[in-house]
Amino acid sequence: MLFLGKKTETMFIPSPLPALDNPLAWGRDEYVPSKVVSQDLDSRQGRRSCSSLQCTSSWTSPWRNRKRPLFEDQWGCSGRCVLSFVRTAVRRESARYSDGAGIPHRHRIPLGLLMLSQGWITNPQLQHALDFQRQNGGRIGDILVDECGLTPEKVTRGLGMQWSCPILGLTGFSAHEMSFVVPRPLVDQLGFVPLRIAGSKILYLGFEEHLDASAALALEQMSGLKVESGIMPTEEYQAVRSQLLERQGIELKQETFRETDAMAARITAILEHAQPVASRLVRVGRFYWLRLWLEPAVLRGAGVVPVTDEDMLDYVFTTED
């Protein structure tokens, strides 16, 4: 048999590969650490890696959900790991008020002097109001209205100037919608009311007498929205407050603990039992507020503010220490 030609076969000789502990860590033309690859695979498969910095385990119980519970976007491979970052959050919120951050500022121009400088009252009227306050107590604005004939509108304008903030009204307020924003104990005792959400981006918060920056910051962290604070006329503020206190809002449970470590353990137990898809802890005044989103559907909407009480749960904690 005649051979017209001989076909030369080219042998494929693989280039030497670096020694890798994990073969999955080789990705195209660049080396990726095995831990990064594992985390990437977990995320693509809908699983999560443990967020605890104190975790020493590389094994997760096969029956443990890899998507729940989530606390402040963190997942723990065990109850002990969940407890570690819950304790961190509790200490963070406790420290927020340990340096007096929750106390309203006192270095602003006194309301009476501000009104005097605007020509709304005379010096004898201010002196009379101050003498009356020393003897009987009360707010200087109310005294100026009752004793000196100043209009409530002027008092509201003065408070707005004192705090360099806008005057907010009732336009756009819905008691039904706003009842889901903040638990009733916070509205009842802390002197602010949620008024409306504008453009799915801004939550307006109304105050009667003075602003509380720490409360506004807590609402920003809980809602995911920018918070704008302002002063409200007393009558309108009281009307909004009464309507909110009449609403049921989100299911609420209240508990008191002797110290914060016991509270952290209780929060961990709640998370392990409820298995929320999202949860967050903030401190507002003397209250620790824990909110749980139990199903993915309730995370849709303006920020993470719920539009219904279904699949939501609020806890308000206080401590004795």
C-alpha contacts under 8 A as a table, 3 or more apart, distances in Angstrom:
res1	aa1	res2	aa2	distance
3	F	6	K	7.14
20	L	23	P	5.98
20	L	25	A	7.37
20	L	26	W	7.99
21	D	34	S	7.95
22	N	25	A	5.61
22	N	34	S	5.96
23	P	26	W	6.01
24	L	27	G	7.45
24	L	34	S	6.75
24	L	37	V	6.91
25	A	31	Y	6.59
25	A	32	V	5.26
25	A	33	P	5.69
25	A	34	S	4.65
25	A	37	V	5.98
26	W	29	D	7.94
26	W	30	E	6.99
26	W	31	Y	5.48
26	W	32	V	6.22
27	G	30	E	5.87
27	G	31	Y	6.20
27	G	32	V	6.54
32	V	36	V	6.73
32	V	37	V	6.72
33	P	36	V	5.46
33	P	37	V	6.53
34	S	37	V	5.06
34	S	38	S	6.12
35	K	38	S	5.11
35	K	39	Q	6.24
36	V	39	Q	5.14
36	V	40	D	6.11
37	V	40	D	4.98
37	V	41	L	6.11
38	S	41	L	5.13
38	S	42	D	6.11
39	Q	42	D	4.98
39	Q	43	S	6.22
39	Q	48	R	7.23
39	Q	49	S	6.36
40	D	43	S	5.20
40	D	44	R	6.27
41	L	44	R	5.15
41	L	45	Q	6.16
42	D	45	Q	5.18
42	D	46	G	6.17
42	D	47	R	4.58
42	D	48	R	5.66
42	D	49	S	7.08
43	S	46	G	5.03
43	S	47	R	5.29
43	S	48	R	6.06
44	R	47	R	7.37
46	G	66	R	7.61
46	G	67	K	6.94
47	R	66	R	4.91
47	R	67	K	5.81
48	R	66	R	5.66
48	R	67	K	6.40
48	R	75	W	6.70
49	S	66	R	7.98
49	S	75	W	6.97
49	S	76	G	7.56
49	S	77	C	7.53
50	C	55	C	7.31
50	C	74	Q	7.61
50	C	75	W	5.55
50	C	76	G	4.67
50	C	77	C	5.31
50	C	81	C	7.67
51	S	55	C	7.96
51	S	74	Q	5.54
51	S	75	W	5.62
51	S	76	G	5.83
51	S	81	C	7.81
52	S	55	C	5.32
52	S	75	W	7.91
52	S	76	G	6.36
52	S	81	C	5.42
52	S	82	V	7.15
52	S	84	S	6.55
52	S	85	F	6.26
54	Q	81	C	7.10
54	Q	84	S	7.26
55	C	81	C	6.22
57	S	60	T	7.66
60	T	64	R	7.18
60	T	77	C	5.81
60	T	78	S	7.62
61	S	64	R	5.38
61	S	77	C	7.73
64	R	77	C	7.60
65	N	68	R	5.63
65	N	69	P	7.78
66	R	75	W	7.79
66	R	77	C	7.83
67	K	70	L	7.26
67	K	75	W	7.41
67	K	277	V	7.36
68	R	75	W	6.88
68	R	275	Q	5.39
68	R	276	P	6.15
68	R	277	V	5.73
69	P	75	W	6.41
69	P	76	G	7.87
69	P	271	L	6.05
69	P	272	E	6.51
69	P	274	A	7.66
69	P	275	Q	4.29
69	P	276	P	4.97
69	P	277	V	5.88
69	P	278	A	7.21
70	L	73	D	5.59
70	L	74	Q	5.33
70	L	75	W	5.11
70	L	76	G	7.96
70	L	271	L	7.89
70	L	275	Q	7.49
70	L	276	P	6.13
70	L	277	V	5.46
70	L	278	A	5.01
70	L	279	S	6.28
71	F	74	Q	5.12
71	F	75	W	6.66
71	F	86	V	7.71
71	F	271	L	7.77
71	F	278	A	5.89
71	F	279	S	4.79
71	F	280	R	6.00
72	E	278	A	6.75
72	E	279	S	5.75
72	E	280	R	5.17
72	E	281	L	7.80
73	D	278	A	6.81
73	D	279	S	7.83
75	W	82	V	7.03
76	G	79	G	6.99
76	G	80	R	7.99
76	G	81	C	5.11
76	G	82	V	4.88
77	C	81	C	6.38
77	C	82	V	7.57
78	S	81	C	5.27
78	S	82	V	6.40
79	G	82	V	5.05
79	G	83	L	6.11
79	G	268	T	7.07
79	G	272	E	7.07
80	R	83	L	5.07
80	R	84	S	6.40
81	C	84	S	5.11
81	C	85	F	6.90
82	V	85	F	5.69
82	V	86	V	6.19
82	V	268	T	6.39
83	L	86	V	5.00
83	L	87	R	6.02
83	L	264	A	6.90
83	L	265	A	6.55
83	L	268	T	5.52
84	S	87	R	5.34
84	S	88	T	6.50
85	F	88	T	4.86
85	F	89	A	6.28
86	V	89	A	5.11
86	V	90	V	6.24
86	V	264	A	6.00
86	V	267	I	7.35
86	V	268	T	6.80
87	R	90	V	5.06
87	R	91	R	6.17
87	R	261	D	7.15
87	R	264	A	5.51
88	T	91	R	5.24
88	T	92	R	6.17
89	A	92	R	4.99
89	A	93	E	6.26
89	A	281	L	7.13
90	V	93	E	5.22
90	V	94	S	6.08
90	V	260	T	7.07
90	V	264	A	6.64
90	V	281	L	7.71
91	R	94	S	4.98
91	R	95	A	6.07
92	R	95	A	5.31
92	R	96	R	6.51
93	E	96	R	5.20
93	E	97	Y	7.43
93	E	282	V	6.31
93	E	283	R	5.56
93	E	288	Y	7.98
94	S	97	Y	5.98
94	S	98	S	6.51
94	S	283	R	7.47
95	A	98	S	4.91
95	A	99	D	7.16
96	R	99	D	6.94
96	R	100	G	7.91
96	R	101	A	6.19
96	R	102	G	7.46
97	Y	100	G	5.23
97	Y	101	A	5.00
97	Y	102	G	5.26
97	Y	285	G	7.88
98	S	101	A	7.16
100	G	103	I	5.44
101	A	104	P	7.87
101	A	214	S	6.91
102	G	212	D	7.57
102	G	213	A	7.94
102	G	214	S	5.78
102	G	215	A	7.96
102	G	285	G	6.20
103	I	212	D	7.95
104	P	210	H	7.66
104	P	211	L	7.34
104	P	212	D	6.05
104	P	213	A	7.89
105	H	108	R	7.19
108	R	162	Q	6.71
108	R	163	W	7.64
109	I	113	L	6.90
109	I	114	L	6.44
109	I	162	Q	6.48
110	P	113	L	5.46
110	P	114	L	6.30
110	P	162	Q	7.74
111	L	114	L	5.07
111	L	115	M	6.25
111	L	140	I	7.49
111	L	141	G	7.52
111	L	158	G	6.67
111	L	159	L	6.89
111	L	162	Q	6.74
112	G	115	M	5.25
112	G	116	L	6.18
112	G	126	L	6.41
112	G	140	I	6.98
112	G	141	G	7.69
113	L	116	L	4.92
113	L	117	S	6.11
113	L	126	L	7.96
114	L	117	S	5.11
114	L	118	Q	6.36
114	L	158	G	6.98
114	L	162	Q	7.38
115	M	118	Q	5.03
115	M	119	G	6.38
115	M	120	W	5.46
115	M	121	I	6.24
115	M	158	G	6.45
116	L	119	G	5.15
116	L	120	W	5.95
116	L	121	I	5.24
116	L	122	T	6.17
116	L	123	N	6.84
116	L	126	L	7.49
117	S	120	W	7.72
118	Q	121	I	7.91
119	G	122	T	6.92
120	W	150	L	7.69
120	W	154	K	7.81
121	I	125	Q	6.26
121	I	126	L	6.86
121	I	150	L	7.55
122	T	125	Q	5.22
122	T	126	L	6.37
123	N	126	L	5.09
123	N	127	Q	6.20
124	P	127	Q	5.08
124	P	128	H	6.08
125	Q	128	H	5.08
125	Q	129	A	6.17
125	Q	144	L	7.80
125	Q	148	C	6.25
126	L	129	A	5.07
126	L	130	L	6.15
126	L	144	L	7.73
127	Q	130	L	5.12
127	Q	131	D	6.13
128	H	131	D	5.18
128	H	132	F	6.13
129	A	132	F	5.06
129	A	133	Q	6.13
129	A	140	I	6.78
129	A	143	I	6.02
129	A	144	L	6.11
129	A	147	E	7.12
129	A	148	C	7.63
130	L	133	Q	5.01
130	L	134	R	6.24
130	L	140	I	7.27
131	D	134	R	5.20
131	D	135	Q	6.40
132	F	135	Q	5.27
132	F	136	N	5.92
132	F	137	G	7.33
132	F	143	I	7.71
133	Q	136	N	5.23
133	Q	137	G	4.47
133	Q	138	G	5.91
133	Q	139	R	7.35
133	Q	140	I	6.86
133	Q	143	I	7.43
134	R	137	G	5.78
138	G	142	D	7.29
138	G	143	I	7.10
139	R	142	D	5.42
139	R	143	I	6.33
140	I	143	I	5.06
140	I	144	L	6.15
141	G	144	L	5.18
141	G	145	V	6.35
141	G	155	V	5.82
142	D	145	V	5.10
142	D	146	D	6.14
143	I	146	D	5.10
143	I	147	E	5.54
143	I	148	C	7.33
144	L	147	E	5.40
144	L	148	C	4.89
144	L	149	G	6.50
144	L	150	L	5.64
145	V	148	C	5.75
145	V	149	G	5.01
145	V	150	L	4.44
145	V	151	T	5.84
145	V	152	P	6.42
146	D	149	G	6.08
146	D	150	L	7.57
150	L	154	K	6.91
150	L	155	V	7.58
151	T	154	K	5.43
151	T	155	V	6.79
152	P	155	V	5.06
152	P	156	T	6.32
152	P	233	P	7.56
153	E	156	T	5.12
153	E	157	R	6.20
153	E	233	P	7.20
154	K	157	R	5.01
154	K	158	G	6.02
155	V	158	G	5.00
155	V	159	L	6.24
156	T	159	L	5.15
156	T	160	G	6.27
156	T	167	I	7.50
156	T	231	I	7.09
156	T	232	M	6.96
156	T	233	P	5.74
156	T	234	T	7.97
157	R	160	G	5.07
157	R	161	M	6.28
157	R	167	I	7.31
158	G	161	M	5.09
158	G	162	Q	6.03
159	L	162	Q	4.87
159	L	163	W	6.17
159	L	209	E	6.90
159	L	210	H	7.46
159	L	231	I	6.96
160	G	163	W	5.34
160	G	164	S	5.65
160	G	165	C	5.16
160	G	166	P	5.96
160	G	167	I	6.17
160	G	230	G	7.32
160	G	231	I	5.95
161	M	164	S	4.86
161	M	165	C	6.73
163	W	210	H	7.18
163	W	211	L	7.17
165	C	229	S	7.03
165	C	230	G	5.32
165	C	231	I	6.98
166	P	229	S	7.65
166	P	230	G	5.03
166	P	231	I	6.50
167	I	230	G	5.55
167	I	231	I	5.01
167	I	232	M	5.74
167	I	233	P	7.86
168	L	206	G	6.65
168	L	230	G	5.70
168	L	231	I	5.93
168	L	232	M	5.19
168	L	233	P	7.95
169	G	232	M	6.31
169	G	233	P	7.69
169	G	236	E	7.21
170	L	173	F	5.47
170	L	195	L	7.21
170	L	236	E	7.04
170	L	240	V	7.97
172	G	195	L	7.50
172	G	196	R	6.08
173	F	178	M	7.65
173	F	195	L	5.29
173	F	196	R	5.44
174	S	177	E	5.45
174	S	178	M	6.07
174	S	195	L	7.53
174	S	196	R	7.24
175	A	178	M	5.19
175	A	179	S	5.84
175	A	240	V	7.54
175	A	243	Q	6.17
175	A	244	L	5.75
175	A	247	R	7.49
176	H	179	S	5.45
176	H	180	F	7.45
176	H	244	L	7.95
176	H	247	R	7.18
176	H	249	G	7.82
177	E	180	F	5.94
177	E	181	V	7.50
177	E	307	V	6.38
177	E	308	T	7.93
178	M	181	V	5.23
178	M	182	V	7.45
178	M	194	P	6.05
178	M	195	L	6.70
178	M	196	R	6.90
178	M	244	L	7.45
179	S	182	V	6.43
179	S	183	P	7.39
179	S	184	R	7.81
179	S	244	L	5.79
179	S	247	R	6.33
179	S	248	Q	7.37
179	S	249	G	4.86
179	S	250	I	7.60
180	F	183	P	7.32
180	F	249	G	5.15
180	F	250	I	5.81
180	F	305	V	7.34
180	F	306	P	6.20
180	F	307	V	6.77
180	F	308	T	6.90
180	F	309	D	6.86
181	V	194	P	7.06
181	V	223	S	7.82
181	V	305	V	6.16
181	V	306	P	7.19
182	V	186	L	6.84
182	V	187	V	7.10
182	V	194	P	7.45
183	P	186	L	5.80
183	P	187	V	6.87
183	P	249	G	7.14
183	P	250	I	7.25
183	P	252	L	7.28
183	P	314	D	7.32
183	P	316	V	8.00
184	R	187	V	5.10
184	R	188	D	5.96
184	R	244	L	7.28
184	R	245	L	5.98
184	R	249	G	7.69
185	P	188	D	4.94
185	P	189	Q	6.08
186	L	189	Q	5.48
186	L	190	L	5.39
186	L	191	G	7.91
186	L	192	F	7.95
186	L	284	V	7.64
186	L	287	F	7.75
187	V	190	L	5.85
187	V	191	G	6.38
187	V	192	F	5.94
187	V	193	V	5.96
187	V	241	R	6.92
187	V	244	L	7.75
187	V	245	L	7.47
188	D	191	G	7.13
188	D	241	R	7.51
188	D	245	L	7.09
190	L	285	G	7.07
191	G	207	F	6.19
191	G	208	E	6.91
192	F	205	L	6.63
192	F	206	G	5.51
192	F	207	F	4.74
192	F	208	E	7.21
193	V	205	L	5.75
193	V	206	G	5.17
193	V	207	F	6.71
193	V	237	Y	7.64
193	V	240	V	7.16
193	V	241	R	6.39
194	P	203	L	7.27
194	P	204	Y	6.14
194	P	205	L	4.69
194	P	206	G	6.26
195	L	203	L	7.44
195	L	204	Y	5.48
195	L	205	L	5.79
195	L	206	G	6.51
196	R	203	L	5.93
196	R	204	Y	5.56
196	R	205	L	7.82
197	I	200	S	6.03
197	I	201	K	6.93
197	I	202	I	5.47
197	I	203	L	4.51
197	I	204	Y	6.36
197	I	302	A	7.81
198	A	201	K	6.06
198	A	202	I	5.15
198	A	203	L	6.50
198	A	204	Y	7.81
199	G	202	I	6.69
200	S	225	L	7.82
200	S	301	G	7.68
200	S	302	A	4.56
200	S	303	G	6.87
201	K	225	L	5.39
201	K	226	K	6.24
201	K	302	A	6.74
201	K	303	G	7.05
202	I	225	L	5.56
202	I	226	K	4.80
202	I	227	V	5.68
202	I	228	E	6.84
203	L	225	L	6.21
203	L	226	K	6.08
203	L	227	V	4.77
203	L	228	E	6.23
204	Y	227	V	5.82
204	Y	228	E	4.92
204	Y	229	S	5.91
204	Y	230	G	7.64
205	L	216	A	7.50
205	L	227	V	6.77
205	L	228	E	6.07
205	L	229	S	4.74
205	L	230	G	6.45
206	G	229	S	5.91
206	G	230	G	5.24
206	G	231	I	5.74
206	G	232	M	5.94
206	G	237	Y	7.30
207	F	210	H	6.23
207	F	211	L	6.05
207	F	229	S	7.35
207	F	230	G	6.13
207	F	231	I	4.92
207	F	232	M	5.89
207	F	237	Y	7.26
208	E	231	I	5.64
208	E	232	M	5.36
208	E	233	P	6.71
208	E	234	T	5.87
208	E	237	Y	6.14
209	E	231	I	6.76
210	H	231	I	7.22
211	L	229	S	7.01
211	L	230	G	7.21
211	L	231	I	7.49
212	D	215	A	5.44
212	D	216	A	6.52
213	A	216	A	5.09
213	A	217	L	6.20
214	S	217	L	5.08
214	S	218	A	6.21
214	S	284	V	7.13
214	S	285	G	7.97
215	A	218	A	5.11
215	A	219	L	6.28
215	A	284	V	5.52
215	A	285	G	7.22
216	A	219	L	5.16
216	A	220	E	6.25
216	A	227	V	6.09
216	A	228	E	7.71
216	A	229	S	7.16
217	L	220	E	5.03
217	L	221	Q	6.31
217	L	227	V	7.55
218	A	221	Q	5.17
218	A	222	M	6.18
218	A	282	V	5.83
218	A	283	R	6.64
218	A	284	V	6.38
219	L	222	M	5.08
219	L	223	S	5.81
219	L	224	G	7.97
219	L	225	L	7.95
219	L	227	V	7.11
220	E	223	S	5.36
220	E	224	G	5.46
220	E	225	L	5.35
220	E	226	K	5.69
220	E	227	V	5.81
221	Q	224	G	5.60
221	Q	225	L	7.67
221	Q	282	V	7.47
222	M	280	R	6.66
222	M	281	L	7.58
222	M	282	V	6.93
222	M	304	V	7.74
223	S	303	G	5.82
223	S	304	V	5.27
223	S	305	V	5.43
224	G	303	G	4.87
224	G	304	V	6.04
224	G	305	V	7.86
225	L	302	A	7.67
225	L	303	G	5.60
232	M	236	E	6.61
232	M	237	Y	5.71
233	P	236	E	5.46
233	P	237	Y	6.09
234	T	237	Y	5.08
234	T	238	Q	6.10
235	E	238	Q	5.26
235	E	239	A	6.19
236	E	239	A	5.03
236	E	240	V	6.24
237	Y	240	V	5.27
237	Y	241	R	6.14
238	Q	241	R	5.02
238	Q	242	S	6.09
239	A	242	S	5.25
239	A	243	Q	6.34
240	V	243	Q	5.22
240	V	244	L	6.26
241	R	244	L	5.23
241	R	245	L	6.21
242	S	245	L	5.21
242	S	246	E	6.37
243	Q	246	E	5.26
243	Q	247	R	6.76
244	L	247	R	5.32
245	L	248	Q	7.74
248	Q	251	E	7.58
249	G	309	D	6.51
250	I	308	T	7.75
250	I	309	D	4.73
250	I	310	E	7.87
250	I	312	M	6.44
250	I	313	L	6.23
250	I	314	D	6.59
251	E	309	D	6.99
251	E	312	M	7.11
251	E	313	L	5.41
251	E	314	D	6.11
252	L	313	L	6.36
252	L	314	D	4.80
252	L	315	Y	5.65
252	L	316	V	7.41
253	K	314	D	6.43
253	K	315	Y	4.89
253	K	316	V	6.40
254	Q	315	Y	5.75
254	Q	316	V	4.86
254	Q	317	F	5.78
255	E	315	Y	7.73
255	E	316	V	6.61
255	E	317	F	5.03
255	E	318	T	6.61
256	T	317	F	5.56
256	T	318	T	4.76
256	T	319	T	5.47
256	T	320	E	7.44
257	F	260	T	7.09
257	F	262	A	6.52
257	F	263	M	6.09
257	F	317	F	7.52
257	F	318	T	6.36
257	F	319	T	4.70
257	F	320	E	6.29
258	R	262	A	7.31
258	R	319	T	5.42
258	R	320	E	4.79
258	R	321	D	6.09
259	E	262	A	5.87
259	E	263	M	6.77
259	E	319	T	5.65
259	E	320	E	6.26
259	E	321	D	5.43
260	T	263	M	4.88
260	T	264	A	6.16
260	T	319	T	6.69
260	T	321	D	7.78
261	D	264	A	5.06
261	D	265	A	6.33
262	A	265	A	5.15
262	A	266	R	6.27
263	M	266	R	5.03
263	M	267	I	6.18
263	M	317	F	7.71
263	M	319	T	7.96
264	A	267	I	5.10
264	A	268	T	6.25
265	A	268	T	5.14
265	A	269	A	6.35
266	R	269	A	5.07
266	R	270	I	6.25
267	I	270	I	5.02
267	I	271	L	6.24
268	T	271	L	5.14
268	T	272	E	6.17
269	A	272	E	5.13
269	A	273	H	6.13
270	I	273	H	5.17
270	I	274	A	5.87
271	L	274	A	5.27
271	L	275	Q	5.48
271	L	276	P	6.65
272	E	275	Q	5.56
274	A	294	L	7.28
275	Q	294	L	7.00
276	P	279	S	6.54
276	P	292	L	5.93
276	P	293	W	5.55
276	P	294	L	4.28
276	P	295	E	6.77
277	V	292	L	7.82
277	V	293	W	5.91
277	V	294	L	5.57
277	V	295	E	5.88
277	V	296	P	6.31
278	A	292	L	6.04
278	A	293	W	5.12
278	A	294	L	7.04
279	S	290	L	7.08
279	S	291	R	5.50
279	S	292	L	4.42
279	S	293	W	6.02
280	R	290	L	5.74
280	R	291	R	5.62
280	R	292	L	6.94
281	L	288	Y	6.89
281	L	289	W	5.62
281	L	290	L	4.54
281	L	291	R	6.71
282	V	288	Y	5.87
282	V	289	W	5.39
282	V	290	L	6.76
283	R	286	R	7.06
283	R	287	F	5.65
283	R	288	Y	4.39
283	R	289	W	5.95
284	V	287	F	5.28
284	V	288	Y	6.36
284	V	289	W	7.21
286	R	318	T	6.54
287	F	316	V	6.33
287	F	317	F	5.77
287	F	318	T	5.32
288	Y	316	V	5.64
288	Y	317	F	4.95
288	Y	318	T	6.25
289	W	314	D	7.26
289	W	315	Y	5.86
289	W	316	V	4.67
289	W	317	F	6.42
290	L	314	D	5.82
290	L	315	Y	4.99
290	L	316	V	6.33
290	L	317	F	7.99
291	R	312	M	7.59
291	R	313	L	5.99
291	R	314	D	4.62
291	R	315	Y	6.37
292	L	312	M	5.85
292	L	313	L	5.16
292	L	314	D	6.31
293	W	296	P	7.46
293	W	298	V	6.57
293	W	299	L	7.06
293	W	311	D	6.42
293	W	312	M	5.11
293	W	313	L	6.86
294	L	298	V	7.68
294	L	311	D	5.06
294	L	312	M	5.86
294	L	313	L	7.63
295	E	298	V	6.04
295	E	299	L	7.69
295	E	311	D	6.08
296	P	299	L	5.60
296	P	300	R	7.75
297	A	300	R	5.96
298	V	301	G	7.75
298	V	304	V	7.93
298	V	306	P	6.12
298	V	307	V	7.75
298	V	308	T	7.94
298	V	310	E	7.91
298	V	311	D	6.96
298	V	312	M	7.69
299	L	304	V	5.43
299	L	305	V	7.64
299	L	306	P	7.06
300	R	303	G	7.66
300	R	304	V	6.72
300	R	306	P	7.77
301	G	304	V	6.37
301	G	305	V	6.71
301	G	306	P	6.98
301	G	307	V	7.32
302	A	305	V	5.82
302	A	306	P	7.92
306	P	309	D	7.13
306	P	312	M	7.87
309	D	312	M	5.55
309	D	313	L	7.84
